[in-house]
């Protein structure tokens, strides 16, 4: 018997639950930054961070499960991740807790992925999507940032291992994006 349940498959759709969750993740950076300098708020900060991390997995799961994978969602999800990562990293760098080189590397990587992606979406039918190393890198970067937050003390060894693992995954992901962009640019 055929399933009569209608499936949303319009990639041009904007208002979806998954996109709302991604947007909420980006907005949650405001209370996170507010609670970062408050040592007495470690429980609240921990809950906010768990919500942000869970929402990153949840939006993609819901989009796939509800057949709501959209073009804007493919941009909004990594954009929300980057807003959170850049904001928290910048705060930690300004506080002298996190290395500036990683922040600069992350910004350069993000711009060199976003700008060619925007060019291609405006000149072709290419829609950029996350690659596996990039997804793993986002998770490891989140863990690395949490390990550097003073309210959640960790050993220097663990901080350094996670930092270099995040760097390696980001670099692999970056190279894969550049390869994909070169292939697409040659088609134009």
N, C-alpha and C positions, 0 to 999 in steps of 0.2 A: 504494500500500500504506500502511496506517495505521501510525503510529508507536506502538508499545505501551509505550514508556518512560513510566512514571508520573511525573507532575509534582506537586510539592508546591505546593499553592495555598492552604494553610490560613493565613490572616492572623493567626490567634490563636496560632500556634506561637511558642514562646519559644527553644528550643534549636536554633539554626541556625548554620552556619559564619559567615555574615555578621554575626550578632549577636555571636558570639564575637570576631570581628575588631574590631568597634566597642568592645566591652568592653576588649579588649587595648589599643586606642588610648588609652582613658582611663587605664588603669593605667600606661602608658608615661610619663605625666607625672611619675611619681615619680623615675625615673632622670634624666629631662631636667632637672628642678629640681635634682637632686643635682649634675649635671655643669655647670650654668650658671655657677656661680662659679669653676670650675676652668679657667683658661686653657690648661693643658697637656692638657686632655681635649677639644680641639676636634674631633678625628677621631671620637671616640666620640659626642660630642654631635651632630655632623653626621649620623652613621649613624642615631641614634635619631630625629632630625627627619625624615630621609628615610623611615624606616619608618612614622612617624606620618602623614606626608603621603600616602605610597603606600597605607596602609591605609584612608584616607578614600575614595580612589577604588575600592579593591579591594572593600570591603564592599558597596557599592552594585552594582558589576558582578556580584559573585557572587550577591547576592540576586536580581537580575533574571535572570541566566543560569540559575540553579538553580530559578527560580520559588519563591523563599523570601522574597518581600517580605512582611514581617509588620508588624502594628500596633506591636509593641514595637520593632522595628527602625527604624520611622519616627521613634520618639522617641529611641531609643538612639544612633543615628548623630549627630544634631545635639547631643545631650547630651554625647557623648564629645568632639565638636569643641569645645563650649563649655568643658568641663572643662580641656582642654589650653590653649585660648586664654586663659581667665580665669587659670589658674595661671601661665602664662608671662608674661602681661601684668602680673599682680600682682607677680611677682618683679622684672620690669624696672622697674615703677613704683617699688617700694620701693628699687631700686638707683639711682634718679634718672636712668634711661636712657630712659624712655618717658613720654609725657604722661598725667597722671592723668585728664584730661577724657575721653580715649578709653576708659579703663577704666570710668569711671562710665557713659558713654554705652552701652557694650557690656552692662553689667549691667542697666541700665534697659531696653534693647531686649530682652534675653533674657527678663527677667521679664514684660514686657508681651506677649510672644509665648507663653511657657510657661503663664502663668496662665489666659488665656482659652482656650488649647488644652486645658488640663486641665478647665476648666469645661465646655467643649463636648463633650469625650469622655465626661464623666460624665452629661451631660443629653441627648445626641443620639447619633447614629451617626457623627458627624463625626470623622474622623481627620486631623489636621494633617499635611501633608507639605511638604518643602522646596520653595521656589520657585527659579527659575534665578538671579535676582540674589543670592539668599542663598547659593547654592552658589558662585557666583563670588566673593562677598564673603568667604566662608570661606577660599578659596584666596588671595585678595589679603591678607587679614589674616595668614595664615600666612607669606606672603612678607615682609610688613611686619615681623612679629616677628623673623624670621630676620635681616633687614637691621639690626635694632636690637641684636642679640646682639653683644657686644664681640668674641667670637672670630671673627666674620665681618664685618669692617669694610666699611662702605659710605659713600658720600658723603651729606652732609646733604640734598642735592637729591633723591637717589633715595629716601631715607627719607621725606622730606616728600611727594613725589609718591605713593608707595605708601600712606602714612598717609591722605591726603585721598581717594585713590581707594577705599580700603577704607571710609572713612566714607561716601562717596557711595553705594557699592553696598549697604552695610548700611542706609542710610536708605531707599533705593528698596525694598529687600526688606522692611523694616519697614512701610512704607506699604502694600505689597501684602498683607502679613499682616493688617494692621488692616482693610483693605477686605474681605478674605475673612471675617474674624471678624464684622464688622458684618452682612454678608449672612447668615451662619449664625445669628447672634443674632436677627435679625428673623424667622427661621423658627420660633423657639421660641414 
